[in-house]
Amino acid sequence: MSPRFKVAIVGAGVGVQHMIGYLLNPRTYDVTTICDLDRQRAGALVAMLPTARSQTEVERVLADPSIDVVSICTPPFTHLELALRALEAGKHVVVEKPVAGSPAEVDRLAEAAKASGRLVVPVFQYRFARGPRILRQLIDAGLAGPPVAASLEVHWNRGRDYYAVPWRGKRATELGGTVMSHMIHAHDLLTYLAGPVVRVHAEVATLVHPLEVEDTAAVAMRLDNGALATSSATIGAARDTSRYRLVFAHLTAESGLAPYAPGEDPWTFTARDPARQSEIDAVVQAYGPPRRNGFAGLFQELAPALTGAAEPPITLADAHAALSLVAAIYHSAETSSAVDLPLSPKAPAYGGR
Ligand SMILES: NC(=O)c1ccc[n+]([C@@H]2O[C@H](COP(=O)([O-])OP(=O)(O)OC[C@H]3O[C@@H](n4cnc5c(N)ncnc54)[C@H](O)[C@@H]3O)[C@@H](O)[C@H]2O)c1
């Protein structure tokens, strides 16, 4: 049986999703602490999990030698510092998006992780969903062929109440706008399934609310094999929908419209050559019983990495790629020019804005 890792969750907003994800892996994880500056928010989670205790001071969490893993679910501007402190305290770190504000900051975190011998695992839970997992299997089985084109839509409805939370909508605390906060999962999924982005042209705009950051964005991307992708995001849509269509040489994969777990809707996988549809259908049918997905899937696959038996399912290299793409999008929009990736550490965008 796997050892049980004692977990502290810091930040009780999306932290509840982490809590559920750990609880769905009971043989591996034991959530012992919920920490939030807001006592009531921490208390609300502890009410659901009476074996855990609540805490308002992160220093006490980090000083607790029984805690192995710290899940950082606080606002974006706090992630880097909290992650560095958790590493210093000898904890493994799971950290919400965005891990940091720039590729340079991810480099800092990677150095600290190496020095501490502990893991830093960014959260890109969309990868651990049925649709993307099946597509990954089709790609690995050679049934997809090279990527050709993709279109991604993140069209959500966020009202004034969403931006009433003080850290949102400000560059210093959210570390960006819709590109940083809402497109980041979609772009991670694109690069995970179709390969790295090597060139970006982008436009961003603030059209929906009077914010300091953008709330709408349009991005054109060239992938490393030459495929072309477009991505559109706004928080000004009537309803919340996300949609992914990925065209490969031999098949087209299409998601449903589920906004936050786009992998969970049934995806369709259509062969370009109808004679090969049955090979694709066989992989889909063999996918098997429902697996743990989303946060629970991420934490399940993290378990062997915590014992050193495997590589973590998501690494700081993934966060570096995600934040390089964010930096390139902003730089392209600000300079009305194409930006090539990977960014050189000497590139103006590398250190953030
Ligand atoms: N992976 C996803 O799909 C997903 C979904 C939503 C949010 N997020 C990310 O999660 C993070 C939090 O978002 P949210 O919507 O839960 O925000 P939120 O404002 O609802 O919750 C954050 C909580 O952190 C607490 N907090 C802040 N600083 C703290 C500190 N030093 N110590 C202890 N508690 C502290 C706040 O009191 C607050 O309760 C953001 O980075 C966001 O981008 C990710």
The ligand as an SDF file (V2000), in Angstrom:
LIG
                    3D

 44 48  0  0  0  0  0  0  0  0999 V2000
   -7.3010   25.1890  -11.6280 N   0  0  0  0  0  0  0  0  0  0  0  0
   -8.4350   25.8410  -11.7820 C   0  0  0  0  0  0  0  0  0  0  0  0
   -9.2920   25.4580  -12.5780 O   0  0  0  0  0  0  0  0  0  0  0  0
   -8.6920   27.0690  -10.9680 C   0  0  0  0  0  0  0  0  0  0  0  0
  -10.0190   27.5010  -10.7420 C   0  0  0  0  0  0  0  0  0  0  0  0
  -10.2100   28.6580   -9.9490 C   0  0  0  0  0  0  0  0  0  0  0  0
   -9.1300   29.3420   -9.4340 C   0  0  0  0  0  0  0  0  0  0  0  0
   -7.8650   28.8970   -9.7090 N   0  0  0  0  0  0  0  0  0  0  0  0
   -6.6950   29.6050   -9.1540 C   0  0  0  0  0  0  0  0  0  0  0  0
   -6.6720   29.3960   -7.7580 O   0  0  0  0  0  0  0  0  0  0  0  0
   -6.1990   30.5610   -7.0800 C   0  0  0  0  0  0  0  0  0  0  0  0
   -7.2380   31.0140   -6.0720 C   0  0  0  0  0  0  0  0  0  0  0  0
   -8.4270   31.3440   -6.7590 O   0  0  0  0  0  0  0  0  0  0  0  0
   -9.8240   31.3920   -5.9760 P   0  0  0  0  0  0  0  0  0  0  0  0
  -10.8590   31.6110   -7.0140 O   0  0  0  0  0  0  0  0  0  0  0  0
   -9.9570   30.2340   -5.0690 O   0  0  0  0  0  0  0  0  0  0  0  0
   -9.6100   32.7340   -5.1210 O   0  0  0  0  0  0  0  0  0  0  0  0
  -10.3740   33.1840   -3.8010 P   0  0  0  0  0  0  0  0  0  0  0  0
  -10.0810   34.6270   -3.6130 O   0  0  0  0  0  0  0  0  0  0  0  0
  -11.8010   32.7320   -3.8640 O   0  0  0  0  0  0  0  0  0  0  0  0
   -9.6810   32.3240   -2.6340 O   0  0  0  0  0  0  0  0  0  0  0  0
   -8.3690   32.5380   -2.2320 C   0  0  0  0  0  0  0  0  0  0  0  0
   -8.2960   32.3600   -0.7300 C   0  0  0  0  0  0  0  0  0  0  0  0
   -6.9200   32.4410   -0.3340 O   0  0  0  0  0  0  0  0  0  0  0  0
   -6.8900   33.0620    0.9460 C   0  0  0  0  0  0  0  0  0  0  0  0
   -5.5360   33.5850    1.1720 N   0  0  0  0  0  0  0  0  0  0  0  0
   -4.9130   34.5940    0.5410 C   0  0  0  0  0  0  0  0  0  0  0  0
   -3.6390   34.7460    1.0070 N   0  0  0  0  0  0  0  0  0  0  0  0
   -3.4740   33.7990    1.9580 C   0  0  0  0  0  0  0  0  0  0  0  0
   -2.3860   33.4280    2.7910 C   0  0  0  0  0  0  0  0  0  0  0  0
   -1.2070   34.0640    2.7480 N   0  0  0  0  0  0  0  0  0  0  0  0
   -2.5550   32.4070    3.6640 N   0  0  0  0  0  0  0  0  0  0  0  0
   -3.7430   31.7530    3.7210 C   0  0  0  0  0  0  0  0  0  0  0  0
   -4.8060   32.0560    2.9400 N   0  0  0  0  0  0  0  0  0  0  0  0
   -4.6830   33.0640    2.0720 C   0  0  0  0  0  0  0  0  0  0  0  0
   -7.9660   34.1340    0.8640 C   0  0  0  0  0  0  0  0  0  0  0  0
   -8.3980   34.5320    2.1640 O   0  0  0  0  0  0  0  0  0  0  0  0
   -9.0400   33.4310    0.0510 C   0  0  0  0  0  0  0  0  0  0  0  0
  -10.0140   32.8130    0.8800 O   0  0  0  0  0  0  0  0  0  0  0  0
   -5.9160   31.5770   -8.1880 C   0  0  0  0  0  0  0  0  0  0  0  0
   -4.5550   31.5530   -8.5010 O   0  0  0  0  0  0  0  0  0  0  0  0
   -6.7480   31.1050   -9.3530 C   0  0  0  0  0  0  0  0  0  0  0  0
   -6.1710   31.4640  -10.5980 O   0  0  0  0  0  0  0  0  0  0  0  0
   -7.6410   27.7870  -10.4350 C   0  0  0  0  0  0  0  0  0  0  0  0
  1  2  1  0
  2  3  2  0
  2  4  1  0
  4  5  1  0
  4 44  2  0
  5  6  2  0
  6  7  1  0
  7  8  2  0
  8  9  1  0
  8 44  1  0
  9 10  1  0
  9 42  1  0
 10 11  1  0
 11 12  1  0
 11 40  1  0
 12 13  1  0
 13 14  1  0
 14 15  2  0
 14 16  1  0
 14 17  1  0
 17 18  1  0
 18 19  2  0
 18 20  1  0
 18 21  1  0
 21 22  1  0
 22 23  1  0
 23 24  1  0
 23 38  1  0
 24 25  1  0
 25 26  1  0
 25 36  1  0
 26 27  1  0
 26 35  1  0
 27 28  2  0
 28 29  1  0
 29 30  1  0
 29 35  2  0
 30 31  1  0
 30 32  2  0
 32 33  1  0
 33 34  2  0
 34 35  1  0
 36 37  1  0
 36 38  1  0
 38 39  1  0
 40 41  1  0
 40 42  1  0
 42 43  1  0
M  CHG  2   8   1  16  -1
M  END
$$$$
